[in-house]
Amino acid sequence: MAANHLFDGLLCGRENDPRRLLDVPGARDWSYAELVELSGRLAHLLLEQNVKPGDRIAVQVQKSAQAIALYLATIRAGAVFLPLNTAYTRVEVGYFLQDAEPAVFVCASAREAEFNDIGARVLTLDGDGSGSLLQAAGDMPVAFDNVARAPRDLAAILYTSGTTGLSKGAMLSHDNLLSNALTLVDYWRFTADDALLHALPIFHTHGLFVATNVILIAGASMIFLPRFDLEQMIEQLPAANTLMGVPTFYTRLLADKRFNRGLVAHMRLFVSGSAPMLAETHVQFEERTGHRILERYGMTETNMNTSNPYDGERRVGSVGFPLPGVEIRITDPESGDELPPGETGMIEVRGPNVFLGYWRKPEKTALELRSNGFFISGDLGKIDADGYLHILGREKDLIISGGYNIYPKQIETEIDALDGVLESAVFGIPDADLGEAVAAAVVPVADVELDSEQLLKSLAPVLARFKLPRRVFIIDELPRNAMGKVQKNILRDSHG
């Protein structure tokens, strides 16, 4: 078999391993050997469709074992995996297909007719494994001679969430994905004895390139849920010992009285990421379960950058230390000069995890990827005296009011600490006098009525006058994307 950097690293010689890889409640289990066999059939099918090394395979399908096999097949065939959010509309998908020009597009059977004019071969795959993709691959041989791929060859394209402007395709190499997963296996102590409760989507870095790749390398297993479902999570937790989730997972679990210390006494690790977690959630979780959630920091363009330690203090409000082999620095957003510890500035990242650049956007790549290898993240943060990194918000969320730089995270932290407040989001709105004024959207705790004037009075002693919100909007919930990130652009559009 030819050397295929990512596939060889992920499977580590377990192509014939009969042990269980995927436990799919309500459906059949999958062993390592069975999934690799299916990936071989699918890889043959891709070659039959004249897929060449470097061709893109775009995929918008429900989460399933067969979708994981398609990911592995794409890598084995030397092609580039391009997963798309299942919530994207025909218009949104059309942009990605036009930009990436895939050789093959795989979608749900119900949507096939929408894409009969895209200029690529369209195949279908549904959540139960049915569809034309598996039918066409049924007679293909299971043995497949992997296409040779080197560490810097392109393995995947992930489009950014596109909350400002058009989405950009982040190009991730075989070594970007493999090196990061290898680091996480070691840092988070994963072994073949682990069972991960997997309820994340697989069109995103978190669910696919972190959770799935880590489990494959460790030789562990996954309880593979199609989505977050509270009843299934409660039911399946006793069979798992690790969980990777977004903050919403944990807040919904905490809202259920069945989620208690006894239910999770056997658990080894809870990881959270993709969006910041409220300090209140950290505290409630530890009080309820005796476990402290491990929060980490990653991006579409870089996979994982930092993590709170496995051993040692997992500091609330921080995303921990740079992972081994990863460098983090804080720079002045204007000059690019490195800033000393404690000062707020731009977070920049360098390491084997950092992407190759943006697909067909060399000018944008040059703006955000320095010649010395540091990626300008767009996130503002600081490194405290003990070396922990703190995320203070996105540069695009920075509010400049009357010449003052205002970091929303500081104000959100103070608002969230007030009685009756569940969470908040601070953003800028146009102001004829100041350029921008500070606004806050505040979500109350259930059955609590908040008064915006009283909120402002409570903030006055702890915030400088220029940081105080000019407008406070009491709303039922914050708008979020599929991974739980607050979409401040929607708040600005709605309340600006």
C-alpha positions as CSV (number, residue, x, y, z in Angstrom):
1,M,0.0,0.0,0.0
2,A,1.3,3.5,-0.8
3,A,2.0,5.8,2.1
4,N,-1.0,8.0,2.8
5,H,0.1,10.3,5.6
6,L,-3.2,11.0,7.3
7,F,-4.9,7.6,6.8
8,D,-1.9,5.7,7.9
9,G,-1.6,7.9,11.0
10,L,-5.2,7.6,11.9
11,L,-5.6,3.9,11.6
12,C,-2.1,3.0,12.9
13,G,-2.3,-0.6,11.4
14,R,-5.8,-1.3,12.7
15,E,-7.3,-2.0,9.3
16,N,-8.2,-5.5,10.3
17,D,-9.1,-4.8,13.9
18,P,-12.3,-6.5,14.9
19,R,-12.9,-4.3,18.0
20,R,-15.8,-2.0,18.1
21,L,-15.2,1.6,16.8
22,L,-18.8,2.9,16.6
23,D,-21.7,2.1,18.9
24,V,-24.8,3.5,17.1
25,P,-27.8,3.3,19.4
26,G,-30.8,1.9,17.6
27,A,-28.6,0.6,14.7
28,R,-25.7,-1.8,14.1
29,D,-22.3,-1.4,15.7
30,W,-19.2,-0.9,13.5
31,S,-15.8,-2.4,14.0
32,Y,-12.6,-0.8,12.8
33,A,-12.3,-3.5,10.2
34,E,-15.8,-3.0,8.9
35,L,-15.5,0.7,8.6
36,V,-12.1,0.4,6.8
37,E,-13.7,-2.2,4.4
38,L,-16.5,0.2,3.5
39,S,-14.0,3.0,3.0
40,G,-12.2,0.8,0.5
41,R,-15.4,0.2,-1.5
42,L,-16.1,4.0,-1.5
43,A,-12.6,4.8,-2.5
44,H,-12.9,2.5,-5.5
45,L,-16.2,4.3,-6.4
46,L,-14.5,7.7,-6.2
47,L,-11.8,6.5,-8.6
48,E,-14.5,5.1,-10.9
49,Q,-16.0,8.6,-10.9
50,N,-12.6,9.9,-12.3
51,V,-11.7,11.5,-9.0
52,K,-8.1,12.5,-9.1
53,P,-5.7,13.5,-6.3
54,G,-6.6,17.0,-5.1
55,D,-10.2,16.9,-6.4
56,R,-12.8,18.0,-3.9
57,I,-15.5,15.8,-2.5
58,A,-18.3,18.0,-1.1
59,V,-20.5,16.4,1.5
60,Q,-23.8,17.7,3.0
61,V,-25.3,14.7,4.8
62,Q,-26.7,13.6,8.1
63,K,-24.3,12.1,10.7
64,S,-23.8,8.4,10.2
65,A,-21.1,5.7,10.3
66,Q,-21.2,5.7,6.5
67,A,-20.4,9.4,6.4
68,I,-17.2,8.6,8.5
69,A,-16.4,5.9,6.0
70,L,-16.8,8.4,3.2
71,Y,-14.3,10.8,4.9
72,L,-11.8,8.0,5.2
73,A,-12.4,7.0,1.6
74,T,-11.8,10.5,0.4
75,I,-8.5,10.6,2.2
76,R,-7.5,7.2,0.8
77,A,-8.3,8.3,-2.7
78,G,-6.0,11.3,-2.4
79,A,-9.0,13.7,-2.7
80,V,-10.0,16.6,-0.5
81,F,-12.9,16.3,2.0
82,L,-15.3,19.2,2.1
83,P,-18.0,18.8,4.7
84,L,-20.9,21.3,4.7
85,N,-23.4,22.2,7.4
86,T,-26.6,20.3,7.0
87,A,-28.6,23.5,7.7
88,Y,-27.2,25.4,4.7
89,T,-29.8,26.3,2.0
90,R,-29.6,25.7,-1.7
91,V,-28.3,29.2,-2.2
92,E,-25.6,28.9,0.4
93,V,-24.5,25.5,-0.8
94,G,-24.4,26.9,-4.3
95,Y,-21.8,29.4,-3.3
96,F,-19.5,26.6,-1.8
97,L,-20.0,24.4,-4.9
98,Q,-19.2,27.2,-7.2
99,D,-16.1,28.2,-5.2
100,A,-14.7,24.7,-4.6
101,E,-15.7,23.1,-7.9
102,P,-16.0,19.6,-6.4
103,A,-15.8,16.5,-8.6
104,V,-18.5,14.8,-6.6
105,F,-21.2,16.1,-4.3
106,V,-22.9,13.9,-1.8
107,C,-26.2,15.1,-0.3
108,A,-29.4,13.7,1.2
109,S,-31.8,11.9,-1.1
110,A,-34.5,14.5,-0.4
111,R,-32.3,17.3,-1.8
112,E,-30.9,15.5,-4.9
113,A,-33.3,17.3,-7.3
114,E,-32.1,20.7,-6.1
115,F,-28.6,20.0,-7.4
116,N,-29.1,18.5,-10.8
117,D,-27.4,21.4,-12.6
118,I,-24.2,21.9,-10.6
119,G,-21.7,20.3,-13.0
120,A,-20.6,17.6,-10.6
121,R,-21.6,14.0,-10.1
122,V,-24.3,14.0,-7.4
123,L,-24.7,10.9,-5.2
124,T,-27.0,10.5,-2.1
125,L,-26.5,9.3,1.4
126,D,-29.1,9.4,4.1
127,G,-28.7,9.1,7.9
128,D,-29.7,5.4,7.8
129,G,-27.0,4.6,5.3
130,S,-29.4,4.4,2.3
131,G,-28.9,6.2,-0.9
132,S,-27.2,5.9,-4.3
133,L,-23.7,6.2,-2.8
134,L,-23.8,2.9,-1.0
135,Q,-25.7,1.3,-3.8
136,A,-23.1,2.2,-6.3
137,A,-20.3,1.0,-4.0
138,G,-21.9,-2.3,-3.1
139,D,-20.1,-4.4,-5.7
140,M,-16.7,-2.7,-5.3
141,P,-13.8,-4.6,-3.8
142,V,-12.9,-3.9,-0.2
143,A,-9.1,-3.9,-0.7
144,F,-7.8,-0.6,-1.9
145,D,-4.3,0.6,-2.7
146,N,-4.2,4.0,-1.0
147,V,-3.1,6.9,-3.1
148,A,0.2,8.3,-1.9
149,R,-0.2,11.6,0.0
150,A,2.6,13.6,1.7
151,P,2.3,15.6,4.9
152,R,1.7,19.0,3.2
153,D,-0.8,17.6,0.6
154,L,-4.3,19.0,1.0
155,A,-6.6,16.8,3.0
156,A,-9.7,19.0,3.7
157,I,-11.3,22.3,3.1
158,L,-13.5,23.8,5.9
159,Y,-15.4,26.9,5.1
160,T,-15.5,29.5,7.9
161,S,-18.8,30.4,9.4
162,G,-19.0,33.6,7.4
163,T,-20.6,35.9,10.1
164,T,-19.0,38.8,8.3
165,G,-18.7,38.7,4.5
166,L,-18.4,35.6,2.4
167,S,-17.1,32.3,3.9
168,K,-13.5,31.4,3.1
169,G,-12.3,27.9,2.5
170,A,-9.5,27.0,5.0
171,M,-7.1,24.5,3.4
172,L,-6.0,21.9,5.9
173,S,-3.1,19.5,5.1
174,H,-2.6,15.9,6.0
175,D,-0.1,16.9,8.7
176,N,-2.3,19.8,10.0
177,L,-4.9,17.2,10.9
178,L,-2.7,14.3,12.0
179,S,-0.2,16.3,14.1
180,N,-3.0,18.0,16.0
181,A,-4.9,14.8,16.7
182,L,-1.7,13.1,17.9
183,T,-1.0,15.9,20.3
184,L,-4.5,15.8,21.7
185,V,-4.4,12.0,22.2
186,D,-1.3,12.5,24.4
187,Y,-2.4,15.7,26.1
188,W,-5.8,14.5,27.0
189,R,-4.6,10.9,27.9
190,F,-6.7,9.0,25.4
191,T,-6.2,5.2,25.2
192,A,-7.9,2.2,23.7
193,D,-9.9,1.9,26.9
194,D,-11.8,5.1,26.3
195,A,-15.4,5.4,25.1
196,L,-16.4,8.8,23.9
197,L,-20.0,10.0,23.9
198,H,-20.1,11.7,20.5
199,A,-23.1,14.0,20.0
200,L,-21.4,16.7,17.9
201,P,-22.0,17.3,14.2
202,I,-19.3,16.0,11.9
203,F,-19.3,18.9,9.4
204,H,-17.1,20.9,11.8
205,T,-13.6,20.7,13.2
206,H,-14.8,19.7,16.7
207,G,-16.8,16.7,15.8
208,L,-14.7,15.3,12.9
209,F,-11.1,16.4,13.2
210,V,-10.9,16.5,17.0
211,A,-13.3,13.9,18.3
212,T,-13.2,11.3,15.5
213,N,-9.5,11.6,14.7
214,V,-8.5,11.4,18.3
215,I,-10.6,8.2,18.8
216,L,-9.2,6.6,15.7
217,I,-5.6,7.2,16.7
218,A,-6.2,6.0,20.3
219,G,-7.9,2.8,19.1
220,A,-10.9,3.8,21.3
221,S,-14.6,3.7,20.7
222,M,-17.5,6.2,20.3
223,I,-21.1,6.1,21.2
224,F,-22.3,7.8,18.0
225,L,-25.4,9.8,18.5
226,P,-26.9,11.5,15.5
227,R,-27.3,14.8,17.4
228,F,-27.5,16.1,21.0
229,D,-30.6,14.6,22.5
230,L,-31.0,15.0,26.3
231,E,-32.8,11.7,26.8
232,Q,-30.1,9.8,24.8
233,M,-27.3,11.6,26.6
234,I,-28.6,10.7,30.0
235,E,-29.2,7.1,28.8
236,Q,-25.8,6.6,27.2
237,L,-23.6,8.4,29.8
238,P,-23.1,5.3,31.9
239,A,-21.5,3.5,28.9
240,A,-19.0,6.4,28.2
241,N,-16.1,7.7,30.1
242,T,-15.4,10.9,28.1
243,L,-17.5,13.6,26.5
244,M,-16.6,16.4,24.1
245,G,-19.2,19.1,23.8
246,V,-20.1,22.8,23.4
247,P,-21.3,24.9,26.3
248,T,-25.0,24.3,25.4
249,F,-24.5,20.5,26.0
250,Y,-23.5,21.2,29.6
251,T,-26.2,23.8,30.4
252,R,-28.9,21.5,29.1
253,L,-27.5,18.6,31.1
254,L,-27.4,20.7,34.2
255,A,-31.0,21.7,33.7
256,D,-32.0,18.0,34.2
257,K,-32.1,16.7,37.8
258,R,-31.1,13.2,36.6
259,F,-27.7,14.6,35.7
260,N,-26.0,14.2,39.1
261,R,-22.8,13.1,40.7
262,G,-23.8,9.4,40.7
263,L,-24.5,9.4,37.0
264,V,-21.0,10.6,36.1
265,A,-18.9,9.3,38.9
266,H,-17.1,7.0,36.5
267,M,-16.3,9.7,33.9
268,R,-12.7,10.6,33.2
269,L,-12.9,13.7,31.1
270,F,-15.4,16.5,30.0
271,V,-14.1,18.8,27.3
272,S,-15.8,22.0,26.1
273,G,-15.0,24.3,23.2
274,S,-16.3,26.0,20.0
275,A,-17.8,28.8,22.1
276,P,-16.9,30.4,25.5
277,M,-18.4,28.8,28.6
278,L,-19.9,31.0,31.3
279,A,-18.1,31.0,34.6
280,E,-21.5,30.2,36.2
281,T,-21.7,26.9,34.2
282,H,-18.2,25.9,35.3
283,V,-19.1,26.5,38.9
284,Q,-22.5,24.7,38.7
285,F,-21.0,21.7,36.9
286,E,-18.3,21.2,39.5
287,E,-20.7,21.6,42.4
288,R,-23.2,19.1,40.8
289,T,-20.7,16.5,39.6
290,G,-17.4,16.9,41.3
291,H,-15.8,17.2,37.8
292,R,-14.2,20.3,36.4
293,I,-14.7,20.8,32.7
294,L,-11.6,21.2,30.5
295,E,-12.0,24.2,28.2
296,R,-9.8,24.5,25.1
297,Y,-9.4,26.9,22.2
298,G,-9.4,26.1,18.5
299,M,-10.3,27.6,15.1
300,T,-11.3,26.4,11.7
301,E,-8.0,27.5,10.4
302,T,-5.8,25.9,13.1
303,N,-7.7,23.0,14.8
304,M,-6.8,23.1,18.5
305,N,-4.3,25.7,19.8
306,T,-4.5,25.7,23.6
307,S,-6.0,23.6,26.4
308,N,-6.4,23.8,30.1
309,P,-4.1,21.1,31.6
310,Y,-5.2,17.5,32.2
311,D,-3.4,17.6,35.5
312,G,-3.2,20.9,37.3
313,E,-5.5,23.9,37.6
314,R,-8.3,24.2,34.9
315,R,-8.7,27.9,35.3
316,V,-12.3,29.3,34.8
317,G,-12.4,32.0,32.2
318,S,-9.2,30.7,30.5
319,V,-8.5,28.4,27.6
320,G,-5.2,27.2,29.1
321,F,-1.7,26.9,27.7
322,P,-0.4,26.4,24.1
323,L,-0.4,22.8,23.1
324,P,3.0,21.2,22.7
325,G,4.5,22.4,19.4
326,V,2.1,25.4,19.2
327,E,3.3,29.0,19.8
328,I,0.9,31.7,21.0
329,R,1.8,35.4,21.1
330,I,-0.2,38.6,21.7
331,T,0.5,41.5,19.4
332,D,-0.5,45.1,18.9
333,P,-3.3,44.9,16.2
334,E,-1.9,48.0,14.5
335,S,1.8,47.5,14.5
336,G,2.1,43.7,14.9
337,D,4.6,44.2,17.7
338,E,4.6,41.5,20.4
339,L,3.0,42.7,23.7
340,P,4.1,41.7,27.2
341,P,2.0,39.4,29.5
342,G,-1.1,41.0,30.9
343,E,-1.7,43.3,27.9
344,T,-4.7,42.8,25.6
345,G,-4.0,42.4,21.9
346,M,-4.3,40.1,18.9
347,I,-3.8,36.4,19.4
348,E,-1.4,34.9,16.8
349,V,-0.7,31.2,16.4
350,R,2.1,29.3,14.8
351,G,2.6,25.5,14.6
352,P,2.1,22.4,12.6
353,N,-1.7,22.8,13.1
354,V,-1.9,26.1,11.2
355,F,-3.6,25.8,7.8
356,L,-2.0,26.3,4.4
357,G,-4.1,29.3,3.5
358,Y,-7.5,30.2,2.1
359,W,-8.8,28.3,-1.0
360,R,-8.2,30.5,-4.1
361,K,-7.8,33.6,-2.0
362,P,-4.1,34.4,-2.0
363,E,-4.7,38.1,-1.1
364,K,-6.7,37.1,2.0
365,T,-4.2,34.5,2.9
366,A,-1.4,37.1,2.8
367,L,-3.3,39.4,5.1
368,E,-3.9,36.8,7.8
369,L,-0.9,34.4,7.5
370,R,2.4,36.1,8.1
371,S,5.6,35.2,6.2
372,N,7.1,33.9,9.5
373,G,4.2,31.4,9.9
374,F,2.1,33.2,12.5
375,F,-1.6,33.2,11.8
376,I,-3.5,36.4,12.8
377,S,-6.5,34.8,14.5
378,G,-8.8,37.8,14.7
379,D,-9.4,37.0,18.4
380,L,-8.4,39.4,21.1
381,G,-6.9,38.1,24.3
382,K,-4.2,38.3,26.9
383,I,-1.8,35.9,28.7
384,D,-1.9,36.2,32.4
385,A,1.1,36.1,34.8
386,D,0.8,32.3,35.1
387,G,0.8,31.7,31.3
388,Y,-2.9,31.0,30.9
389,L,-4.5,32.4,27.7
390,H,-7.8,34.4,28.1
391,I,-10.0,35.1,25.1
392,L,-11.6,38.6,25.2
393,G,-13.5,38.6,22.0
394,R,-13.2,39.0,18.2
395,E,-11.4,41.9,16.7
396,K,-14.5,42.6,14.6
397,D,-16.5,42.8,17.9
398,L,-14.2,45.5,19.3
399,I,-16.2,48.6,20.0
400,I,-14.5,52.0,19.4
401,S,-16.6,54.6,21.1
402,G,-15.4,58.2,21.3
403,G,-11.9,57.1,20.6
404,Y,-11.9,54.5,23.4
405,N,-11.3,50.8,22.6
406,I,-13.9,48.7,24.5
407,Y,-13.7,44.9,24.8
408,P,-17.2,43.4,25.0
409,K,-16.0,40.4,27.1
410,Q,-15.2,42.6,30.1
411,I,-18.7,44.1,30.1
412,E,-20.3,40.7,29.5
413,T,-18.5,39.3,32.5
414,E,-19.9,42.0,34.8
415,I,-23.4,41.7,33.4
416,D,-23.4,37.9,33.7
417,A,-22.4,38.2,37.4
418,L,-25.6,40.2,38.2
419,D,-28.5,38.4,39.9
420,G,-31.1,37.1,37.5
421,V,-28.9,37.2,34.4
422,L,-28.3,34.0,32.5
423,E,-26.0,35.4,29.8
424,S,-25.4,38.4,27.7
425,A,-23.8,39.7,24.6
426,V,-22.3,43.2,24.2
427,F,-22.0,44.8,20.7
428,G,-21.6,48.1,19.1
429,I,-24.4,50.1,17.4
430,P,-24.0,53.2,15.2
431,D,-23.9,56.5,17.1
432,A,-23.8,59.9,15.4
433,D,-21.8,61.4,18.3
434,L,-19.4,58.6,19.4
435,G,-19.1,56.6,16.2
436,E,-20.3,53.5,18.1
437,A,-22.2,53.1,21.3
438,V,-22.2,50.1,23.6
439,A,-25.3,48.0,23.5
440,A,-26.1,44.8,25.5
441,A,-28.5,42.0,24.8
442,V,-29.4,40.3,28.1
443,V,-31.1,36.9,28.7
444,P,-32.7,36.5,32.1
445,V,-32.8,33.3,34.2
446,A,-36.1,31.4,33.7
447,D,-39.1,33.1,35.4
448,V,-37.0,36.2,36.3
449,E,-38.0,39.7,35.1
450,L,-35.1,42.0,34.5
451,D,-35.3,45.8,34.4
452,S,-32.8,47.4,32.1
453,E,-32.5,50.6,34.2
454,Q,-31.7,48.6,37.3
455,L,-29.1,46.6,35.4
456,L,-27.3,49.8,34.4
457,K,-27.4,51.1,37.9
458,S,-25.8,47.9,39.1
459,L,-23.0,48.2,36.5
460,A,-22.2,51.8,37.2
461,P,-19.9,51.0,40.2
462,V,-17.8,48.4,38.3
463,L,-17.5,49.9,34.8
464,A,-16.0,53.1,33.6
465,R,-18.7,55.5,32.3
466,F,-17.6,55.1,28.7
467,K,-18.0,51.3,28.9
468,L,-21.6,51.4,30.2
469,P,-24.2,50.3,27.7
470,R,-26.3,53.0,26.2
471,R,-29.0,50.5,25.4
472,V,-30.0,47.3,27.1
473,F,-32.3,44.8,25.3
474,I,-33.9,42.0,27.3
475,I,-34.4,39.0,25.0
476,D,-35.4,35.4,25.4
477,E,-32.2,33.9,23.9
478,L,-29.0,34.9,22.1
479,P,-28.8,34.0,18.4
480,R,-26.2,31.2,17.8
481,N,-24.8,29.2,15.0
482,A,-24.7,25.4,14.8
483,M,-21.7,25.2,17.1
484,G,-23.1,27.5,19.7
485,K,-21.2,30.7,18.9
486,V,-23.2,33.9,19.5
487,Q,-23.9,35.7,16.2
488,K,-23.4,39.3,17.1
489,N,-23.9,40.4,13.5
490,I,-27.5,39.4,13.9
491,L,-27.8,41.4,17.1
492,R,-26.3,44.4,15.4
493,D,-28.7,44.0,12.5
494,S,-31.7,43.6,14.8
495,H,-31.0,46.3,17.3
496,G,-28.6,48.7,15.5
